[in-house]
């Protein structure tokens, strides 16, 4: 197999679920990511759902996703000999990922191993007034500003689906790790990559921090209407679609007019893109009434033929049947020896050029302890 971009890089992964994605991304880039687990297994193994329903630490789908491509070494770090083994392992590594409370326990190791990159993922960073506060994904979404702008204008803030704060932190941690490794090629020294869940959320809010710092604008909730006011989710016969008023506006209007549903959209004033932005609410109400006569597939296919960038809003369970993802080979079958079957796993989130993305099955508990410690 062609080596990945991070081939030869050893990562010691001590992260809980707040930072588990970082190690997964580095493993995908080809790094040797060693997941250090306590004797009873990582807490992620106890998070459902489980394959075929029965609770089993070897069958947690949650664990499978985040541990895919990693190796497992069991070390009892609560015992003096286990702590010494961990220190020895970290001292020979290139990267250590941790999610414990500040301060980092590996500052001393960076003295012994100046090339070591330590990545600390915490709720509010290593310094500042909130450094000792704890947080969940929901708290981090709220403190980072995501909840405030998510929801309808006349409703309460809404938390996002899934673990968005943890995932943003994992992405920033992986990017910071690669940047620190690249810098090490020049300086010969590692760095301490300090990742805050709160800051990661704030940095991922697209327009929100930019507008605030540039013009003092505090963004508001506006439902599914995009902040540019050129996109909004609408209902079709059998599901949801993302409307778009960019692209070939004339083709869209003529199509709606042919169906007798255009109302005043044929007025020349709507040809001005700024008018479509200002009048987005009214415009999308007309398009919603029109879209209700189509299925999602009909609307999206006909829109794209007309060079209008419409998109289907798919439920998670529909992604396995998504023709675009299938054509891209996004889902990769991975053989599970204990099950005797192959299961589809999410593959590369991006194409890293000539170096391939690596996807491998999750490890059994302690499967690689002897070879890692040996």
DAQUIHU-V558258 format. One line per field, one symbol per residue. ss: DSSP state (a for helix, b for strand, c for the rest). psi: psi as a letter, one per 30 degrees, with the letter a starting at -180 (. if undefined). A space follows every 50 residues. Layout:
ss->???
psi->???
This chain:
ss->cccccccccbbbbccccccaaaaaaaaacccbbbbbbcccccaaaacccb cccccccccbaaaaaaacccbbbbcccccaaaaaaaaaaaacccbbbbcc ccccccaaaaaaccccbbbbbbccccccccccccccaaaaaaaacaaaac cccccccccccccaaaaaaaaaaaaaaaaaaaaaaaaccccbbbbbaaaa aaccccaaaaaaaaacccccccccccccccbbbbbccccbbbbbccccaa aaaaaaaacccccccccaaaacaaaaaacaaaaaaaaaaaaccccaaaaa aaaaacccccbbbccaaaaaacaaaaaaccbbbbbbccccbbbbbbcccc ccccccccccccccccccaaaaac
psi->kkllfgkfkkkjjgkaffgfeeeeeeeeggljjjjjkleflkfffgkllk kgekkkfggjeeeeeffkfllkkkkjffkeeeeeeeeeeefglekkklgl kllkfgeeefeeiffkjkjkjleglfllfgfgkllleeeeeefffeeegj alegallkllkaieeeeeeeeeeeeeeeeeeeeffefgkaljjjkkeeee eefggcfeeeeefeggkjllkhbgjlffgfkkklkaegalljlkgabiee eeeeeeefgggfbgffkfeffkfeeeeegeeeefeeeeeeffflleeeee eeeefghjilkkjkleffefgkeeeeefhekkkkkjeffglkkkkkbkfl jhbfklkkklllllkgegeeeef.
